[in-house]
Amino acid sequence: MSSRMAGSALLRHAGGASRRLFSATATFPAAPARPLLAGSDGVQGSWMRLMSTSAASQAKDQAAKAADAAAASKGDGEKKEVAVNSYWGIEQSQKLVREDGTEWKWSCFRPWETYTADTSIDLTKHHVPKTMLDKIAYYTVKSLRFPTDIFFQRRYGCRAMMLETVAAVPGMVGGMLLHLRSLRRFEQSGGWIRALLEEAENERMHLMTFMEVAQPRWYERALVITVQGVFFNAYFLGYLISPKFAHRVVGYLEEEAVHSYTEFLKDLEDGKIDNVPAPAIAIDYWRLPANATLKDVVTVVRADEAHHRDVNHFASDVYYQGMQLKATPAPIGYH
């Protein structure tokens, strides 16, 4: 009896101790504040915040996708403006305007690159070949005119287009070689790199203009590829061997261009070719009046060719005098 009572008392004492030992309310010294993820409450709160942040990000992504889809489907058949947002800070959304405040629609050239052609230039100038090198250059160009006359005959629109695919090559080649020379020799170019690249760009704009007037046939496109490949490499080698010869060849080519555009104008004036309205790109590039015609375009293009004639004959003369182009300031902006 007494032993049973003693055992019960012992069990009651052990149970109380165990309840105090394993109870959640057991008294221990206050623990210092722990990091957010250390305790059970911190873990729960941290996961709740992570889940809420993830949900917010997903909601934003879904909203952005929905906005893009809505913009893509907006305006059936309507022309969309392309603006690429760039991490590098390239701004494409800024609208360019003309002097009258209307929107500028060309991306191939800017309003500050336009100009009014000087049509008062003397179109009759001719460099008389005196040296053997000049005569070779002159008769080389004359020999190239004969097959051109046979192929194009009086189709001056296509002839002009073909002419510009060749005329835009020398400025690019000369500017490139002068650029490389400047880098190799650690010297300035006197502005001639810019002047020659400016000439090449001007000739390319002639081509972009005549593309609006005459569409080339497939065999004419094939001819352009062939002629451009041959002429580029020939002019490249010629410029490496003798820059004065190369510039003289271009001077004579531009003389022939002036002659061709003069014949073009005669056919326009005689009514053999329709004097259609000028392309919009030509009106903006040369600052022509809104009612300008093809005759006005051919007139300003001819003036450009006469200026290129002068620049290249002048460059050749500089070399003939035993100087480098860098010794003479380049006629930048000479139109």
C-alpha positions as CSV (number, residue, x, y, z in Angstrom):
1,M,0.0,0.0,0.0
2,S,2.7,2.4,1.1
3,S,4.8,1.4,-1.9
4,R,1.9,2.1,-4.3
5,M,1.4,5.5,-2.8
6,A,5.1,6.3,-3.0
7,G,5.2,5.2,-6.7
8,S,2.2,7.5,-7.6
9,A,3.8,10.4,-5.9
10,L,7.0,9.8,-7.8
11,L,5.2,9.6,-11.2
12,R,3.3,12.9,-10.4
13,H,6.6,14.6,-9.6
14,A,8.3,13.3,-12.8
15,G,5.3,14.4,-15.0
16,G,5.4,17.9,-13.6
17,A,9.0,18.2,-14.3
18,S,8.7,16.9,-17.8
19,R,5.8,19.3,-18.5
20,R,8.0,22.2,-17.3
21,L,10.9,20.9,-19.4
22,F,9.1,20.4,-22.7
23,S,6.4,23.1,-22.3
24,A,6.3,26.0,-24.9
25,T,6.0,28.4,-21.9
26,A,9.0,27.1,-20.1
27,T,11.0,29.9,-18.6
28,F,14.4,30.4,-20.2
29,P,16.6,33.5,-20.4
30,A,15.4,35.9,-23.1
31,A,17.1,35.0,-26.4
32,P,18.6,37.9,-28.4
33,A,16.9,39.0,-31.6
34,R,17.7,36.7,-34.4
35,P,17.8,37.2,-38.2
36,L,14.6,37.1,-40.1
37,L,15.1,33.5,-41.4
38,A,16.4,32.1,-38.1
39,G,13.2,31.6,-36.2
40,S,10.0,29.9,-37.2
41,D,8.0,33.1,-37.2
42,G,10.7,34.8,-39.3
43,V,10.7,32.0,-41.8
44,Q,6.9,32.3,-42.2
45,G,7.0,36.1,-42.6
46,S,9.9,35.9,-45.1
47,W,8.2,33.3,-47.3
48,M,5.0,35.4,-47.3
49,R,7.0,38.5,-48.4
50,L,8.8,36.5,-51.1
51,M,5.6,35.1,-52.4
52,S,3.9,38.5,-52.5
53,T,6.9,40.0,-54.4
54,S,6.9,37.2,-56.9
55,A,3.1,37.6,-57.4
56,A,3.6,41.3,-58.0
57,S,6.3,40.8,-60.6
58,Q,4.2,38.2,-62.4
59,A,1.3,40.7,-62.4
60,K,3.5,43.4,-63.9
61,D,4.8,41.1,-66.6
62,Q,1.3,40.0,-67.5
63,A,0.1,43.6,-67.7
64,A,3.1,44.5,-69.9
65,K,2.4,41.6,-72.2
66,A,-1.3,42.5,-72.4
67,A,-0.3,46.1,-73.3
68,D,2.1,45.0,-76.0
69,A,-0.6,42.7,-77.5
70,A,-3.1,45.5,-77.5
71,A,-0.7,47.8,-79.2
72,A,0.1,45.2,-81.8
73,S,-3.5,44.6,-82.7
74,K,-4.6,48.2,-82.6
75,G,-5.6,49.8,-85.9
76,D,-6.1,47.1,-88.5
77,G,-4.2,48.0,-91.7
78,E,-2.8,51.1,-90.0
79,K,0.9,51.8,-90.5
80,K,2.8,51.4,-87.3
81,E,5.7,53.5,-86.2
82,V,8.8,51.5,-85.3
83,A,10.7,52.8,-82.2
84,V,13.2,50.5,-80.6
85,N,13.9,51.3,-76.9
86,S,17.6,50.9,-76.3
87,Y,19.5,50.2,-73.1
88,W,22.4,52.3,-74.6
89,G,20.4,55.5,-74.5
90,I,19.7,55.8,-78.2
91,E,16.7,58.0,-78.6
92,Q,14.5,57.2,-81.6
93,S,11.2,58.7,-80.6
94,Q,12.2,62.3,-81.1
95,K,10.3,63.7,-84.1
96,L,12.2,65.8,-86.6
97,V,10.4,68.7,-88.2
98,R,10.9,70.9,-91.2
99,E,11.2,74.7,-91.0
100,D,7.5,75.1,-91.4
101,G,6.9,72.7,-88.4
102,T,5.6,69.7,-90.5
103,E,6.9,66.3,-89.7
104,W,10.1,65.1,-91.4
105,K,9.5,61.7,-92.9
106,W,13.0,60.7,-94.2
107,S,15.4,58.6,-92.3
108,C,18.1,58.4,-95.0
109,F,19.0,62.1,-94.6
110,R,18.2,64.8,-92.0
111,P,16.8,68.4,-92.5
112,W,20.2,69.9,-91.8
113,E,21.8,67.9,-94.7
114,T,19.6,69.5,-97.3
115,Y,20.7,72.4,-99.4
116,T,19.9,74.6,-102.4
117,A,22.0,73.7,-105.5
118,D,24.1,76.4,-107.1
119,T,22.9,76.2,-110.7
120,S,24.9,79.2,-111.8
121,I,28.1,77.1,-112.1
122,D,29.9,77.1,-115.4
123,L,28.8,73.9,-117.2
124,T,31.2,74.3,-120.1
125,K,34.5,74.0,-118.3
126,H,36.8,71.3,-119.6
127,H,40.3,70.2,-118.6
128,V,42.4,69.8,-121.8
129,P,44.6,66.7,-121.5
130,K,48.2,67.6,-121.9
131,T,50.3,65.0,-120.1
132,M,50.3,61.3,-121.1
133,L,48.5,60.4,-117.9
134,D,45.8,62.9,-118.6
135,K,45.3,61.6,-122.1
136,I,45.0,58.0,-120.9
137,A,42.4,59.1,-118.4
138,Y,40.5,61.1,-121.0
139,Y,40.4,58.4,-123.7
140,T,39.5,55.7,-121.1
141,V,36.4,57.6,-120.1
142,K,35.5,58.3,-123.8
143,S,35.8,54.6,-124.6
144,L,33.4,53.8,-121.8
145,R,30.8,56.2,-123.2
146,F,30.4,54.2,-126.5
147,P,28.9,51.0,-125.1
148,T,26.7,53.1,-122.7
149,D,25.2,55.0,-125.7
150,I,24.5,51.7,-127.5
151,F,22.9,50.0,-124.4
152,F,20.7,52.9,-123.1
153,Q,20.3,55.0,-126.3
154,R,17.8,57.8,-125.3
155,R,16.5,56.2,-122.1
156,Y,18.0,58.9,-119.9
157,G,16.1,57.8,-116.8
158,C,17.7,54.4,-116.8
159,R,21.0,55.9,-118.0
160,A,21.1,58.3,-115.1
161,M,20.4,55.5,-112.7
162,M,23.2,53.4,-114.1
163,L,25.6,56.4,-114.1
164,E,24.9,57.1,-110.4
165,T,25.7,53.6,-109.4
166,V,29.2,54.1,-110.8
167,A,29.6,57.8,-109.8
168,A,29.1,57.0,-106.2
169,V,32.1,54.7,-106.0
170,P,35.1,57.0,-106.4
171,G,34.3,59.2,-103.4
172,M,33.9,56.2,-101.1
173,V,37.1,54.5,-102.3
174,G,39.1,57.7,-102.1
175,G,37.8,58.7,-98.7
176,M,38.4,55.2,-97.4
177,L,42.0,55.1,-98.6
178,L,42.8,58.6,-97.3
179,H,41.2,57.5,-94.0
180,L,43.5,54.5,-93.8
181,R,46.5,56.6,-94.8
182,S,45.7,59.1,-92.0
183,L,45.6,56.3,-89.5
184,R,48.9,54.7,-90.7
185,R,50.8,57.9,-90.7
186,F,49.3,59.6,-87.7
187,E,48.4,62.7,-89.8
188,Q,45.4,64.8,-90.6
189,S,43.8,64.8,-94.1
190,G,43.0,68.5,-94.5
191,G,39.3,67.6,-94.6
192,W,39.5,65.6,-97.8
193,I,38.2,62.4,-96.2
194,R,34.9,64.2,-95.3
195,A,34.8,66.0,-98.7
196,L,35.1,62.7,-100.7
197,L,32.6,60.9,-98.5
198,E,30.2,63.8,-98.9
199,E,30.6,63.5,-102.7
200,A,29.8,59.7,-102.5
201,E,26.7,60.4,-100.4
202,N,25.5,63.1,-102.8
203,E,25.8,60.7,-105.7
204,R,23.9,58.1,-103.8
205,M,21.1,60.5,-103.2
206,H,21.0,61.1,-107.0
207,L,20.4,57.3,-107.4
208,M,17.7,57.3,-104.7
209,T,16.0,60.1,-106.6
210,F,16.1,58.5,-110.0
211,M,14.9,55.2,-108.6
212,E,11.6,57.0,-108.1
213,V,11.5,58.0,-111.8
214,A,12.8,54.8,-113.6
215,Q,12.6,51.3,-112.3
216,P,15.5,49.1,-113.5
217,R,14.8,45.9,-115.3
218,W,16.3,42.6,-114.1
219,Y,19.1,42.6,-116.6
220,E,20.0,46.2,-115.8
221,R,20.3,45.3,-112.1
222,A,22.6,42.4,-113.1
223,L,24.6,44.9,-115.2
224,V,24.9,47.2,-112.2
225,I,26.3,44.4,-110.1
226,T,28.9,43.5,-112.7
227,V,29.9,47.1,-113.5
228,Q,30.1,48.1,-109.9
229,G,32.3,45.1,-109.0
230,V,34.7,45.7,-111.9
231,F,34.9,49.5,-111.5
232,F,35.3,49.4,-107.7
233,N,38.3,47.1,-107.9
234,A,39.8,48.9,-110.9
235,Y,39.5,52.3,-109.2
236,F,40.8,51.0,-105.9
237,L,44.0,49.7,-107.6
238,G,44.2,52.9,-109.7
239,Y,44.0,55.1,-106.6
240,L,46.7,53.1,-104.9
241,I,49.0,53.4,-107.9
242,S,48.3,57.0,-108.8
243,P,45.8,59.2,-107.0
244,K,46.3,62.0,-109.5
245,F,45.3,59.7,-112.3
246,A,42.3,58.4,-110.4
247,H,41.0,61.9,-109.6
248,R,41.5,62.9,-113.3
249,V,39.4,60.0,-114.4
250,V,36.6,61.0,-112.1
251,G,36.9,64.6,-113.4
252,Y,36.3,63.4,-116.9
253,L,33.5,61.1,-115.8
254,E,31.8,64.1,-114.3
255,E,32.2,66.1,-117.5
256,E,30.4,63.2,-119.3
257,A,27.7,63.3,-116.7
258,V,27.1,67.0,-117.3
259,H,26.8,66.3,-121.0
260,S,24.4,63.4,-120.4
261,Y,22.1,65.5,-118.2
262,T,22.2,68.3,-120.7
263,E,20.8,65.9,-123.3
264,F,18.3,64.7,-120.8
265,L,17.1,68.3,-120.3
266,K,16.8,68.8,-124.1
267,D,14.5,65.8,-124.4
268,L,12.4,67.1,-121.5
269,E,12.1,70.5,-123.1
270,D,11.2,69.0,-126.5
271,G,8.5,66.8,-125.0
272,K,10.2,63.5,-125.8
273,I,10.2,62.7,-122.1
274,D,7.2,63.5,-119.8
275,N,8.0,66.3,-117.4
276,V,6.4,64.5,-114.4
277,P,6.2,66.0,-110.9
278,A,9.5,65.8,-109.0
279,P,9.8,63.0,-106.4
280,A,9.1,64.0,-102.8
281,I,12.6,63.0,-101.8
282,A,14.1,65.4,-104.3
283,I,11.9,68.3,-103.2
284,D,13.1,67.9,-99.6
285,Y,16.8,67.1,-100.4
286,W,17.4,70.1,-102.7
287,R,14.7,72.3,-101.1
288,L,12.8,72.6,-104.3
289,P,9.3,74.2,-104.5
290,A,6.4,72.0,-104.0
291,N,5.4,72.2,-107.6
292,A,8.8,71.2,-108.9
293,T,9.1,68.9,-111.9
294,L,11.6,66.4,-113.3
295,K,13.2,69.1,-115.2
296,D,14.0,71.0,-112.0
297,V,15.5,67.8,-110.6
298,V,17.7,67.1,-113.6
299,T,18.9,70.8,-113.4
300,V,20.1,70.5,-109.8
301,V,21.7,67.1,-110.4
302,R,23.6,68.5,-113.3
303,A,24.9,71.3,-111.1
304,D,26.0,68.8,-108.5
305,E,28.0,66.9,-111.2
306,A,29.7,70.1,-112.3
307,H,30.8,70.7,-108.8
308,H,32.2,67.2,-108.5
309,R,34.0,67.7,-111.8
310,D,35.7,70.8,-110.3
311,V,36.6,69.0,-107.0
312,N,38.3,66.0,-108.7
313,H,40.2,68.0,-111.3
314,F,41.4,70.3,-108.5
315,A,42.5,67.3,-106.5
316,S,44.4,65.9,-109.5
317,D,46.1,69.3,-110.0
318,V,47.2,69.3,-106.3
319,Y,49.0,66.0,-106.9
320,Y,50.5,67.2,-110.2
321,Q,52.1,70.1,-108.3
322,G,53.9,67.6,-106.1
323,M,51.8,68.2,-103.0
324,Q,49.5,66.0,-100.9
325,L,45.8,66.7,-100.5
326,K,46.3,67.4,-96.8
327,A,48.3,70.5,-97.7
328,T,45.3,72.2,-99.3
329,P,42.0,72.7,-97.4
330,A,39.3,70.5,-98.8
331,P,36.2,72.2,-100.4
332,I,33.8,70.7,-97.9
333,G,30.2,71.6,-98.7
334,Y,31.1,72.7,-102.2
335,H,27.7,72.5,-104.0
